[in-house]
Each structure stands twice: as structure tokens, then as C-alpha cells.
Amino acid sequence: MRVYNFSPGPAVLPVEVLEQAREEMLDWHGSGMSVMEMSHRGKAFVSIAEQAEADVRELLGVPSNYKVLFLQGGATGQFAGIPLNLTTADSVIDIVNTGAWSKKAIGEAKRYAKVNVAADAGEPYTSIPAVSSWKLSDNAAYVHYTPNETIGGVEYHFVPEVNNAPLVADMSSNILSRPIEVSKFGIIYAGAQKNIGPAGLTLVIVREDLLGHARSGTPSFLDYAAMAKDGSMLNTPPTYAWYIAGLVLQWLKRKGGLEAMGKLNEAKAAKLYATIDSSSFYRNPVAKDARSRMNVPFTLAKPELDKTFLEEAKNVGLVTLAGHRSVGGMRASLYNAMPMEGVDALVSFMKEFERTRG
């Protein structure tokens, strides 16, 4: 039986995509082999890779002066890759801290350059500092922020205006969830395992003028110019993850693209937040103007019932609802592939649980 999987990542994939992958598992388009057996240099896989890039460009409206890279190492790899490509040891990096993933970016960036924390939301990280309060450097190599914090459930619903420095965004958990204007960014990067595809693949969209400045000691697989020159195939790429991502991109196009997906995601999140807000039994701690559409944390009025809530939810096919160990409580991740039916099932369960246990 398929369950409704609210995992923050690796996360739910569209059933249509899984079914197509199953059908093509042993024989991709008459090739007589699985995609995971193909040479990444062969015509068959090259066609898969090219179509995936074309679909990313179409869905996100990527301008022609940006490179689209399909890499490895996750967002964590890019915490190092970005400063290695854009800074020297004397450079200053402006970073806005809104929670756990911002902190990880800060910690890694400090290994390569000077870090100015331009703004810090502060514990318990349930809001976004007003842009007017940001203390940006005059000479920053780039300004980094995390548009969506999966653990705290905090999301920017705007793109911050910064100085002349390139804006860099870790969109691992909300990329492809609604339309964005790529031209406002110098670099967008995202681990695949939430809205793009399976773990193992990392998408990097980089403006061409930022290529060619990597430090001499930068590993070649983290050098954007080197990877762009070789079509993301300087080393053997994560071919199967790239293929599945391509199927997800095609699924998104069939669903109406990011405009339609954005409206659906808004509706899913609104339904769950309305259930929480109308109850004295459930609570969401995030400032309303910073609530994430992708990750909805909530607590129970009786924390001693957390374990019971999770067990009973699992019994009815609602799984991976436990909050991150650092914050506790519950968390429902509502990525693109989570259908409205899953949210409806969760809301019904929450109301019944409150009725019987509240």
C-alpha cells in the first residue's frame, strides 16, 4: 500500500514518475538496457541529459546567459563550491542567518573567506529579519540566503534586493515550487531530493560572468567553468538520478508548469495552516508572513501525546511526520509531489485526534 510520505527529504516522488521508471527499468526506449547501465557519453543518455536541461530552462525561464549544471555533493558540497568559485581568502561574504541551513552555510564559508552575518533572525528562528535591517558589506563577493528553512519552516515570500553583489540562494527545498525570476540571482543551487528527484543530484544555475574565477586549488568537479565546459560530465554524473529528475520535470510540465504548481502548493499549505490556526490543540510557531509552504512544523498542546500521534498517523498511512530532533514536535513536508489528497487525509486525522485526545 502506498502511504502519504511527509518526509523532508529524501521526499515523495510523483507516482506517475515512479510508474514510468518501472516501465522503463529494463529497457529504455528500445535500447535493451536500463538507464543505470548506460554510458553517460552515449547518445541515449546524452539525449536524456539534454532534455532535462531544456526542461529546467523552460520551467524556470532560465536566461541564455546562465549555465545549468547537474552535479554531485548535495547543497553541502556547494557550501564549499560557491566560495571556492567566487572568493579569495581576503574576500567578504554576506550571509543572512534564518536557521539551521543558513548556519551550515556560514560554518563552511568561514573555511574559505571572511563571513559577515548581515542579519540574524535569532533563536528560535521563526521569522525573517527585515531587509532594511541587513548590514550588507560594501565589497561583498556575494550575498547568500536560504529561501526556505526545512527544519524551522521559515520561507521568504520575496526576493531580497541587495547591492551590486551577486545574490546566491540555497533553494534545495523550494525550487520548482512556484515561478521565480532567475535573472535576480547570481547562483541558484539545490539538492534534488525534495522537489527535483532522488538524492545524489545537485542542480546549480550560475550566471556566466561568475565562471572562470575559481581558486587554483579548487577540485575540478567543483569548478563551475570546468563542469560547464564538459556539460556536467567532467566526471561520471549521477546518471539515474539525472534521468529521474528529467521525468519529474516532464511531469511538472504536464501539470501546467510552475504557475499551476505554485497555486496548488499555496492551497495545500493554506489548508493545513487553517487547521492548525483554528485549533487550540495544535500550534505553528512561525511568524505568519514567513510561514513555509513546503515544510509545516507544528506542536501538540500535550507533548506527551507526540509518540501516540505519530504511531496512530502511521497506522492510517501518514508517515515521517516527526519534527527534526533539534526542535521536536511534528513536521509535514508538502513538496510538489504531495497531492492534495494527502493533505486532506492529514487534516482529517488531526481533527479526529484532537477530538479523541484533546
C-alpha positions in Angstrom: 0.0 0.0 0.0 1.3 3.5 -0.9 1.5 5.8 2.1 1.4 9.6 2.2 5.0 10.4 2.8 5.6 13.7 4.5 9.4 13.3 4.7 11.5 16.5 4.5 13.9 14.6 2.2 14.6 12.3 0.5 11.0 13.0 -0.2 7.9 11.8 -2.1 8.1 11.4 -5.8 5.2 11.6 -8.2 3.5 8.2 -8.7 3.4 8.8 -12.4 7.2 9.2 -12.5 7.8 6.0 -10.4 5.5 4.1 -12.7 7.2 5.3 -15.8 10.6 4.5 -14.3 9.3 1.0 -13.5 8.1 0.5 -17.1 11.5 1.7 -18.5 13.7 -0.1 -15.9 14.9 -3.0 -18.0 14.6 -1.4 -21.5 14.8 2.3 -22.0 13.1 3.3 -25.3 14.1 0.1 -27.1 17.8 0.4 -26.1 17.7 -3.1 -24.5 19.2 -1.7 -21.3 18.4 0.2 -18.2 19.4 3.9 -17.9 21.6 3.0 -15.0 23.6 0.7 -17.3 24.2 3.3 -20.0 27.4 5.1 -20.8 27.0 8.8 -19.8 28.8 9.5 -23.1 26.4 7.5 -25.3 23.8 9.1 -27.5 20.9 7.7 -25.4 22.0 9.2 -22.1 23.1 12.4 -23.7 19.6 12.8 -25.1 18.2 12.4 -21.6 20.6 14.9 -20.2 19.9 17.5 -22.9 16.1 17.2 -22.5 16.4 17.6 -18.7 18.4 20.8 -19.2 16.0 22.1 -21.7 13.1 21.4 -19.4 14.8 23.2 -16.5 15.3 26.2 -18.7 11.7 26.2 -19.9 10.1 25.7 -16.5 12.3 28.3 -14.7 12.6 30.7 -17.6 16.4 30.5 -17.3 18.1 33.3 -19.4 20.6 32.3 -22.1 23.5 33.8 -20.1 23.2 31.2 -17.4 24.7 27.7 -17.3 22.6 24.8 -15.9 24.8 22.2 -14.2 23.8 18.8 -12.9 26.4 18.0 -10.2 27.0 15.8 -7.1 27.7 16.5 -3.5 24.4 18.0 -2.5 23.8 21.5 -1.2 26.5 20.8 1.4 29.1 20.4 -1.4 28.0 23.8 -2.7 28.6 25.4 0.7 32.2 25.0 -0.2 31.9 25.1 -4.0 30.4 28.7 -4.1 33.2 30.4 -2.1 35.8 28.4 -4.0 34.4 29.7 -7.2 33.6 33.3 -6.2 36.2 34.4 -3.5 39.7 34.7 -2.4 40.9 34.3 1.1 40.5 38.0 1.7 37.0 38.3 0.3 34.0 39.1 2.4 30.8 37.0 2.1 27.5 38.4 3.4 25.2 35.7 4.7 21.7 36.1 6.3 21.0 33.6 9.1 17.5 32.3 9.3 18.1 28.9 10.8 19.9 25.5 10.6 20.8 25.5 6.9 22.0 29.1 7.0 24.2 28.2 9.9 25.7 25.3 7.9 26.5 27.6 5.0 28.1 30.1 7.4 30.2 27.5 9.0 31.6 26.2 5.7 32.1 29.6 4.2 34.3 30.6 7.1 36.8 28.0 6.0 37.4 29.9 2.7 36.8 33.6 3.3 35.7 36.3 5.8 32.0 36.0 6.7 29.8 38.9 7.6 26.5 37.8 9.1 24.4 40.6 7.6 21.4 39.7 9.7 20.4 37.0 12.2 16.8 36.1 13.0 17.9 34.7 16.3 16.6 31.8 18.3 14.2 30.1 17.8 14.4 31.1 14.1 10.8 31.7 13.4 11.0 34.9 11.4 12.9 36.7 8.7 14.8 39.9 9.5 13.5 43.0 7.7 15.8 43.6 4.7 16.1 47.2 5.9 17.9 45.9 8.9 20.5 43.9 7.0 24.1 45.2 7.4 25.5 44.4 4.0 29.2 44.9 3.2 30.3 47.4 0.5 32.6 44.9 -1.1 30.9 41.5 -0.6 31.8 38.8 -3.1 28.2 37.7 -2.9 25.2 37.8 -0.6 23.8 34.3 0.4 20.5 33.4 1.9 18.3 30.3 2.3 14.8 31.0 0.8 13.3 28.1 2.7 14.5 26.5 6.0 13.2 23.0 6.1 13.8 22.5 9.9 12.2 25.7 11.2 9.6 26.0 8.5 10.6 29.6 7.5 10.3 30.8 3.9 10.9 34.1 2.2 8.0 35.1 0.1 10.0 37.7 -1.8 13.4 38.0 -3.3 15.6 40.4 -1.3 17.1 43.4 -3.1 20.8 43.7 -2.4 23.7 45.8 -3.5 25.8 45.1 -6.6 27.0 41.8 -5.2 25.6 38.6 -6.8 22.7 37.1 -4.9 23.2 33.4 -4.1 20.3 31.2 -2.9 20.1 27.7 -1.5 16.8 26.7 -3.0 17.1 23.0 -2.1 13.6 22.8 -0.5 11.5 25.2 -2.6 12.9 25.2 -6.1 10.3 24.4 -8.8 7.5 25.1 -6.3 6.5 28.3 -7.9 7.8 30.7 -10.6 10.9 32.7 -9.9 12.9 35.3 -11.7 16.2 33.7 -12.3 17.8 36.9 -13.5 17.7 38.3 -10.0 20.3 35.7 -8.9 23.9 35.1 -9.5 23.7 31.5 -8.4 20.8 29.2 -7.5 21.6 25.8 -6.1 19.5 22.9 -4.9 19.9 19.4 -3.7 17.5 17.3 -5.8 15.9 15.2 -3.1 12.9 17.4 -2.3 11.3 18.8 -5.5 13.6 17.7 -8.3 14.2 14.0 -7.9 16.1 11.4 -5.9 19.2 12.1 -3.7 22.5 12.2 -5.4 22.0 15.0 -7.8 22.5 18.7 -7.3 21.2 21.5 -9.6 23.3 24.6 -10.0 22.2 27.6 -12.1 25.1 30.1 -12.5 25.4 33.3 -14.4 28.1 33.1 -17.0 30.1 36.1 -15.7 30.7 34.3 -12.5 32.5 31.4 -14.3 36.3 31.2 -14.6 37.2 32.7 -11.2 37.8 29.5 -9.2 40.8 29.3 -6.9 43.8 27.4 -8.1 43.2 24.7 -5.5 39.5 24.1 -6.3 38.7 20.5 -7.1 37.8 20.2 -10.8 34.4 18.7 -10.0 33.5 21.9 -8.0 34.9 24.3 -10.6 31.8 25.6 -12.4 33.7 26.7 -15.5 35.2 23.2 -15.9 31.9 21.5 -15.3 30.1 23.8 -17.7 32.7 23.2 -20.4 32.2 19.4 -20.2 28.4 19.6 -19.9 28.4 18.5 -16.3 30.2 15.3 -17.4 33.8 16.1 -16.4 33.4 13.1 -14.1 30.7 10.4 -14.4 27.5 12.1 -13.3 24.7 10.5 -11.2 23.0 9.2 -14.3 20.0 7.5 -12.9 19.2 10.4 -10.5 19.5 12.8 -13.5 17.1 10.6 -15.5 14.5 10.5 -12.7 14.8 14.3 -12.4 14.1 14.5 -16.1 10.9 12.5 -15.6 9.9 14.8 -12.8 10.5 17.9 -14.9 8.3 16.4 -17.7 5.6 15.6 -15.1 5.7 19.3 -13.9 5.2 20.4 -17.5 2.2 18.1 -17.9 0.7 19.5 -14.6 0.8 23.1 -16.0 4.3 24.2 -15.0 5.3 26.3 -12.1 2.3 28.7 -12.2 -0.1 25.8 -11.6 2.2 24.1 -9.1 2.5 27.3 -7.2 -1.2 27.7 -6.8 -1.6 24.1 -5.7 1.2 24.5 -3.2 -0.4 27.6 -1.8 -3.7 25.8 -1.4 -2.2 22.7 0.3 -0.3 24.9 2.8 -3.3 27.1 3.4 -5.5 24.1 4.3 -3.0 22.7 6.8 -2.3 26.1 8.4 -6.0 26.8 8.7 -6.5 23.6 10.6 -3.7 24.5 12.9 -4.8 28.0 13.5 -8.4 27.1 14.2 -7.4 24.7 16.9 -6.2 25.2 20.5 -4.6 21.8 20.4 -2.1 22.4 17.6 0.3 25.3 17.2 2.7 26.6 14.5 5.5 28.8 15.9 6.4 30.7 12.7 5.5 34.3 12.0 2.6 34.3 9.6 4.4 36.3 7.0 7.3 33.8 7.0 5.5 30.5 7.0 6.8 27.9 4.7 4.6 26.3 2.0 7.0 23.4 1.9 7.6 22.5 5.5 4.9 23.0 8.2 6.1 22.3 11.7 3.5 22.1 14.5 3.4 21.1 18.1 0.7 19.5 20.2 -0.8 21.1 23.3 0.1 17.9 25.1 3.6 16.9 24.1 3.3 13.7 25.9 1.0 12.6 23.1 3.6 13.1 20.4 4.5 9.4 20.2 0.9 8.4 20.1 0.2 10.9 17.3 3.0 9.5 15.2 2.0 5.9 15.8 -1.6 6.4 15.0 -0.8 8.5 12.0 1.4 5.8 10.7 -1.4 3.2 11.2 -3.5 5.1 8.7 -0.8 5.6 6.1 0.5 9.1 7.2 4.3 8.7 7.7 7.5 10.6 8.5 5.7 13.3 10.4 8.2 13.6 13.3 9.8 17.1 13.7 13.5 17.5 13.4 15.3 16.2 16.5 16.5 19.7 17.3 13.0 21.2 17.6 10.7 18.2 18.3 7.0 18.2 17.6 5.7 17.4 14.1 6.6 18.5 10.6 4.6 17.9 7.4 6.5 18.5 4.2 4.3 19.4 1.3 6.5 19.3 -1.7 5.2 19.3 -5.3 4.6 15.5 -5.4 2.4 15.5 -2.2 -1.1 15.5 -3.6 -4.0 17.5 -2.1 -5.5 14.1 -1.1 -2.5 13.6 1.3 -3.2 17.0 3.0 -6.9 16.2 3.2 -6.0 12.8 4.9 -3.7 14.5 7.4 -6.2 17.3 8.2 -8.9 14.7 8.8 -6.6 12.7 11.1 -5.6 15.8 13.0 -9.2 16.8 13.7 -10.1 13.3 14.8 -7.0 13.0 17.0 -7.9 16.3 18.7 -11.5 15.2 19.1 -10.5 12.0 20.9 -7.3 13.1 22.7 -7.6 16.9 23.0 
